[in-house]
């Protein structure tokens, strides 16, 4: 009897142990979701669907960081590269939406582990270098008259500030430009703009133009409306190197405001405001994509060394290639006594400098200056 009782007691304890001490289950690595995106074109609708799929599939990982510093900046950086976190997808349905838009319904398989890893990488970079700075100047005209302030510029500033960037606007750039020369903010004076953006320690600068010109008066639903046509272009550059990162444009749009006169500044401003919605989102998506690529996939760091021979430069190249985090080293290109290396690395210039001031590097070169994408040095 006692033996039988002991057996049941042991079985009961074993059952409790199995329930109370079950091995932890492994977190789900992938999520499968079905979502619908919307946009002004089929491509834009699909991109919106991919972003929504990533947001839905990775909501557990994303929400776990909701209280983190720079949450919006990190989240939108990752969203900009949504396709990189979707391992499989199928377009289930495409069509026209309301108001001339397009819709795209997709099934997608989202890598939750990749989202978690990338979040940590971006967070780590931000902890080391702080929030990225962006300088913006958009020249805006209505009926060929340059405006004191730019609607497109202010809307873009607002979008980037909300995301967590440090933004320096056109008024700040103008103040410095006026001290230097009258043409410093000319649309094609990229070198001057680059220099002004550097003075703010901005990593990226955006410049371009937006124009609105009278296109007659139309009768819309019984109302006289002054109509305007226009165009807009915005280009984005790295401040340190002047490298063009992206060029976005809207070749033609149309808008207006109530009025019986052909020339109406209010109608022109409304046309510019209408056009800005799409262009701002295109620029914003590009900024985030470039930023996330820089900090996770490896961006280009340019190393310029003055006074070094080709032989020493080649020796140095082998040492740079051995630095952890360096993917490839291109160059050296020797011009006017300066050897230039273009280094693809998962680090900023400031981080690379930490390696270049130690060991054998310290005996070969002196670091003169370092920004996000550029290091300047001299041969010892």
C-alpha positions, 0 to 999 in steps of 0.5 A, spaced: 500 500 500 505 504 501 509 502 495 503 504 491 502 511 495 509 512 493 509 511 486 503 516 485 506 521 489 512 521 485 508 521 479 504 527 482 511 531 483 513 529 476 507 532 473 508 538 477 515 539 475 513 538 468 508 544 468 512 548 473 519 547 470 517 547 462 523 548 458 522 555 455 519 556 448 524 559 443 521 566 441 518 566 434 523 568 429 518 569 423 511 572 422 506 571 416 502 577 415 497 580 410 496 587 409 494 593 404 498 599 402 496 605 399 500 610 395 499 615 389 502 610 384 503 602 384 510 602 386 508 607 392 502 603 394 507 596 394 512 600 398 507 602 403 504 595 404 511 592 405 512 597 411 506 596 414 507 588 413 514 589 417 510 594 422 505 588 423 510 582 423 515 586 428 510 589 432 512 585 438 520 587 437 518 594 435 513 596 441 518 593 446 523 599 445 517 604 445 520 608 451 527 608 448 530 615 446 530 616 439 525 611 438 521 615 432 528 616 429 530 608 429 523 606 427 523 610 421 530 608 419 528 601 419 522 602 416 525 605 410 529 599 409 522 594 410 524 590 404 530 587 407 526 584 413 521 581 409 524 574 406 518 572 402 512 576 399 506 575 394 502 580 391 495 578 392 491 584 389 492 591 386 487 596 384 485 603 384 483 606 390 479 613 392 481 619 390 486 617 384 490 613 389 492 605 388 492 600 393 496 593 393 495 587 398 500 583 399 502 576 404 509 577 407 514 573 411 517 578 416 524 576 420 523 578 427 530 577 429 533 581 423 528 587 426 531 586 433 538 586 431 538 592 426 534 596 432 540 594 436 545 596 431 542 603 430 541 604 437 548 603 438 551 608 433 546 613 435 549 612 442 556 614 440 555 619 435 548 623 437 542 625 432 544 626 425 544 633 423 541 636 416 541 643 413 536 645 408 535 650 403 530 650 398 529 656 393 522 657 392 519 662 387 511 664 385 511 667 378 518 668 378 519 672 384 523 669 390 519 668 396 522 670 403 520 663 406 519 656 403 513 652 404 516 646 402 523 647 406 518 648 412 514 642 411 520 638 410 524 641 416 517 639 420 517 632 418 525 631 419 524 634 426 519 629 428 523 624 426 528 626 431 534 629 426 537 636 428 535 640 423 538 647 420 533 651 416 534 656 410 534 662 415 540 660 418 544 658 412 542 665 409 545 668 415 552 665 414 551 666 406 550 673 407 557 674 411 560 670 405 558 672 399 551 674 395 551 668 391 552 663 396 545 660 396 545 660 389 542 653 386 548 650 383 553 653 388 554 646 391 561 647 394 558 654 398 552 650 401 557 644 403 561 649 406 556 652 410 552 646 412 559 644 415 559 650 419 553 647 423 556 640 423 551 637 419 552 630 416 547 631 410 545 637 406 539 638 402 538 643 397 533 644 391 528 649 388 520 649 387 516 654 382 509 656 381 507 659 375 500 662 374 496 658 369 489 662 368 482 662 372 478 656 372 471 655 374 470 649 379 463 647 382 461 654 380 467 657 384 472 661 380 479 658 382 486 661 380 490 655 378 498 655 378 502 649 375 509 648 378 515 643 379 520 642 384 527 638 385 530 636 391 537 633 392 541 630 398 548 630 399 553 628 404 556 634 407 563 631 408 564 629 401 559 632 397 557 626 394 550 626 391 546 621 395 539 622 392 535 627 387 527 627 387 523 631 383 516 632 381 516 635 374 509 638 374 503 639 378 497 643 379 493 647 384 490 653 386 485 657 391 479 661 390 480 668 386 478 671 380 485 674 378 490 670 374 496 672 379 494 670 386 500 669 391 495 665 395 494 660 389 501 659 388 502 658 395 497 653 395 499 649 389 506 649 392 503 646 399 499 641 395 506 639 391 510 638 397 506 632 400 509 627 395 516 630 394 517 631 402 515 623 403 520 621 397 525 625 400 524 623 407 524 616 405 530 617 402 534 620 408 532 614 412 534 609 407 541 612 406 541 613 414 540 606 416 544 604 410 550 608 413 549 605 420 548 598 419 550 596 412 556 600 412 557 606 409 563 610 405 568 613 409 573 617 405 580 617 408 585 623 405 592 623 407 597 628 405 604 627 404 604 620 403 608 616 398 604 611 394 608 605 397 607 607 404 599 608 402 599 601 399 602 598 406 597 602 410 591 600 405 593 592 408 593 595 415 586 598 414 583 592 411 584 588 417 580 593 422 574 590 424 568 592 421 572 594 415 568 591 408 573 593 403 578 599 401 578 602 395 584 606 393 589 609 394 588 615 389 594 619 389 593 627 387 597 633 388 600 629 394 594 627 397 592 619 397 585 618 398 582 611 400 574 610 400 573 605 405 566 601 406 565 600 413 560 599 418 562 605 422 563 612 422 569 616 421 569 618 428 569 611 430 575 609 425 579 614 428 579 610 434 583 605 430 588 610 426 590 613 433 593 607 436 599 602 434 602 602 427 597 607 425 600 612 430 607 611 428 605 613 420 599 618 420 597 624 424 589 625 424 587 632 423 580 632 422 574 627 422 567 628 421 561 622 419 564 620 413 571 624 412 578 623 415 583 628 414 590 626 416 598 628 414 604 623 414 608 623 420 
